[in-house]
Amino acid sequence: MLPYAKIQAGTLTATASTPQDIVINSMNPPTYFEMRNITQWGATSAAKDIEFWWQEYMANGTANGIHQTSSATPAMQSFTLATDGISFYNTAVPPTFTSNTSVTAVTRGSANGVTVVTLTNDGNAARGPKINIGDYVRLSNVAGMQQISGMLFQVVNITGTSSITIDLDSSAFAADGTTAVATKVIPNRFTPKAAFITAVTQASSAVINLTRDSTFTVGEEVSFRIPENSGTFSTMQQLNNAMGVVTAVTNATSTTCSQITVNINTSGFSAFSLPTSAQWQAGIGQQPLSMVIPAGSGVVPNQSPPGTNLLDAFDNKNVWLIHLGGTIFANSSTNDVWEWKAVMADEYNGM
């Protein structure tokens, strides 16, 4: 066999300071990964990063790079990224990240809106990895807002290194959260998934607010798990174990939360609510958590010939990924084309 067996190669188009994932068809991570900015290679108009590489002896999230200066005869300068560089992971067995303990505020948003979490987001190992748009975080020990502790949230916006915005309609909460712990999470891709509920409308077709873009599809059947009323806590108990069909799916934006609409008439139901922070700490309103779960394949509407939403009851979509952190493209222009290759050595005598 040849000394190196190529796993995969290709090109990608950069968006400045925005992370990207590359799916590779492999049972294992590559021995070596390399990428070059072919748009900026040899350019004299602006200083740019033009090459990054990683080998298996290097830590995940690191990268070695080459920077090209701006001049009539560009010079090459080598450098190293200690964080937010190149990572490899299997979504079936994702890594465990260091928790970020620098959360100082969880600020309530408007109805159907999103929530701003103030935290140091600079990739310092002591504070956890850098968090980017599209990442997922789990908040725990949220003082003043304990009812969201343990939930998984999609990140829909970031503000420099000072805050992130999460897919959470917190408008009905009594108070802002203060201190908390945020942990970056790579979710398993086994689908469809259950989803946390933060609000339900009282309407002829109920609109359900979620904490992340769902894997549900129009026509799919879903069911609900709603906790029992207890003492002063009451919620939409009539929805518990009810089944319905998804009629619309809306993904989150930087200002609006993710939602699904189902064909269940909740106009005569009791109002939906989450427990207060104090009730949550007392163990009220959390058995089970308010969730919507997959209940059946359903039929794709208006499809000819007719078809079902899911080929099987469940679908394992786990893959190996090459994750390129936002810092890889921090000194790159939007629409720059990068050429990349990943190889697996048949024999490796490295460091």
N, C-alpha and C positions, 0 to 999 in steps of 0.2 A: 504494500500500500504506500501511497505518498506520505511524506512526513506530516503534512497537515491536511485534514479533511474539512473543507469549508461547510459550515452549517447553513449560512445564509448571508446574503449581501443585498444592497439596494441603495436607494436614495430617500431622503426626507426633506421637506421644506420647513424651515425654521420660522417660528414666531418669537420675536425678541423676548428674552427672559421667561419663556413659557416652557414647562417640562413636556416631554414626550415619552411615550412607551412604544417599544418595538416588540411584537410577538415573534418568537423564534420557534421553529419546528424541531425541537430537540428534547431528549430525555434528561439532559444535564446542561448546566451553564457552560458557555464557551471558555476555552483556555485563554483566548485573546480577542479583544474587540478594539476596533480602530475606526475613527470617523474623520473626514476632511471636508472643510468648507471650500467646495470647488468654485463657488461664486466669487469669493473674496481672495482666492489664491493668487498672489502676485499683484493684487490691487494696490494702488498708491494713494488713493483719495482719503482713506480713513484707516485708523488702526483697528484691527480685528483679530479675534481668535480664529485660527485656521485649522487646528488639529487637536484631537484628544485621543488618548488610548488608555487601555486598562489590561492588566494581566492577572491571572488567578491568584498570585501571591499577594495582591493588593486588597485592602479592605473594601467592602461594599460602600458605595457612596463617594469614593475617592476617584481621582483621575489625574493623569499627566497631560499637560497641554503645551501648545506652541502658540505664542502671540506674535502677530506680524505688525511691525511699526508702520507709521505713515510717513513715507518719504519717497523720493524718486527711485531709490534703491532700498526697498523694505528690508529690515533686519528681523531675524527670527529670535525670539526670546522664550526660553522654556520656563514653565511654572507648574505648580501642583495644586490641585483642589483637595482640601482635606474633608469637605462635606459637600452635599448636594451635587455630586458628580455623576458617576456611572454606577448603577446597581443592577444586580441580577436576582430575581426571586421567582419562586414557583407559587402561583396564587393558591394552589391546593394546600401548601404548608408555608404560609407567609411568615416573614420575620417578625420578631417582637421588638418594638422600638422603645427607646428611653422616653419616659414621660416628661412632659414640659410642666414644670411646677410654677411658672411665672405668670399664671393667669391672675389678673387683678380686677376684672370686671366682666360681667355678662349682661349686656344692656338690652332690655326689652325692645322689640320692634313693633311696627304697626300691624293691624289685622291683615292676615295673609302675607305678611312680609317676612323678613329674615332678622337674625339676631347677631349683633356684633360682640365678639369676644376679644378683650384686650389682653395681649400676651406678648412676650418677647419671642420673636419668630426668626431668629438669626442663624439657626443651625448649630449653635453651640452644643456640644455633646452633653453638657450638664443639663441643658434645657430641652433636649430632644431634637429630632431632625427638623429641618426646615419644612414648613407646610406650604403647599401650593394650591392654587385653584384646582378643584377636581379631586383633591385628596379627601380622606375620611378621618375624622377624629372622634374619640370617645371622651366625653367629659365625666369626671367623677368628683365626689365630695364638693359639689357646687353649693357653697354657703349662700343661703337666701333663695336658692332655686334647686333644692334637692330633688324635686320631682323629675328633673332631666338627667340625674346622675345615672351613668351606665348606658345611656343611649348613644347610638352611633349617628353622626351627622356628616353630611356632605359639605365641603367648603365651597362656597360660591363666589367669594371675593377675598382679596387680601389688601391691606394697606401697608406697604413697605414692610418693615419688621415689627410694627406696633400692634397690629390687630388682624384678625380673620373674621369673615362673616360666614355664619353657618345656616343651613337650610332648616330653620326652626321658627315657626309662628309662636312667639312668646307673648303675644299681646294680651292674653287673658290672665297672665301671671300677676300675683299681687305685688311683687317687688323684684328689683334687679338682683342678679347674682353678684357675689363679690369674688372671693378667692375660689379657685378650683384647680384641678389637675387635668391637662389635656394630653391625650396619647394618640399619636398617629397610628392608623390601622390600615392594613391592606386587606380588604374583604375577600373572602372566598367567592369564586365565580360559579358555584353550584346554583342553578336557577330553576324555577322562580323562588324568590325569597319573601319571607314575611317582612312587614314594614311597621315601624312605630307610627302611631297616630297622635297628632297634637290638637286636632280640631275636626269637628263634623258639623255640617250645616243641617238645619231643620228645613228640609225642602222636598219637593216632589221627586227629585233625583239628588241624592246626597253627594256633597263634595267633601272629600276626605283630605286633610292636610297631613303631609308626611315629613320625614326628616332627611330624605335622600330621594333622588330619582329612582323610581321603582322599576322592577323588571316585569311588571304586569303589562298586558297588551289588551287592546280593545277586543271585546268578545270573551275574554277569559273570566272564569268563575272565581269568586273570592268569598271568604267568610271572615267573621269578626270575632275577636276575643276582647271582652270588655269586663273590667272588674266589678264586683258586687258593690251595691250601696252599703255604706257603713256609717252610722252616726250622722254627723252633719255632712258627710260626703255623699253626693249623689251625682249620677252621670247617666248617659243614654243606655240604660240596661236593656231596653227593648232591642238593641242592635246585637247583643251578645248571641253568638252562634247563628246569626242570620246569614243567608247566602244571597249573593247578587252577582250581576254581570257588569264588568267594567265597560263604560260607554265612552270615556274620554281619559286621556293621560296628558298631564302637563308637567314638563320638567322645570326645575328651579332656575331662576336667574339671579343676578346680583342683588335684586330688590324683592323678589317674590318667591314663595316657597313652592315645593313640588306638591302636586295634587293628583288624585284620581276621582272620577265621577262614577257612581254606580247606580243601577236602576232600582234603588230601594227608596220608597217614600218615607222619609223621616219627619215629615211636617207635623205629625201628631205625637212624636216621641219626646221624651224629656230632653233637656239640653245636655249636650256633651260637655264634660269638664275633666281636667286632670286634677289630681289631689294637690293641695297646697304643699309648700315645702315642709311645714310642720306635720301635716298629715302623713306625708311620705316617710318622714323620720319615725313616725309612730307606727308605720307598717300598714297604713290605711290606703286603699285605692291602688294597690300595686300587685294584686293577685288575681288574674295575671296583669301584666302590662297591657295597655290598650294597643291592640295590633290588628292588622289586616293580613290574612294568610292566603296562599293559593289553595283553591278548593276543587278545581277542575279545569280541563282544557278549554272547553267552550268552542264556539264556531266563529271563524273569522267572518265578519259581516261583509256582505256584498262581494264575496269572492266567487269567481267562476273558473273551474268547477269548485264546489264547496270544499272547505278545508278546516282543519282544527288549528288552534293557536300553538299547541305544543306537539312536536312529533312523538314525544314520550311524556310520561307523567312528570319527569324531571330531566334536566339536561345538565351534564357536567361540562362546563366551559372553561375549566381551569387550564392555564397555559404557563409556559416559561416566558418571562418578560425581561427585556433590557430597559431599565428606567433611566432616562437622561434628565437630570435635575434642571431646574430653571436656570441655575448658574452656568450650565453648559452653554446656554444661548444668551447670557447676559451681555456679552460683547459680540453679538451677531445681529445682523439686520433681518427684519422680517422679510420673508421670501428668499433668503439665502438657501441655496441647495447644498445639502451635506451628503457626501457619499460615505457609506459605512459597510463594514464587513465583520462577521463573527466567525471564528474558526475554533474547531476542537482538535487538539493535537492527539495523534495516535500514540506518540511518546512525548513526554514533557520532562525536560531536565532543567527546570527553572530554579529560581531563588527559593 
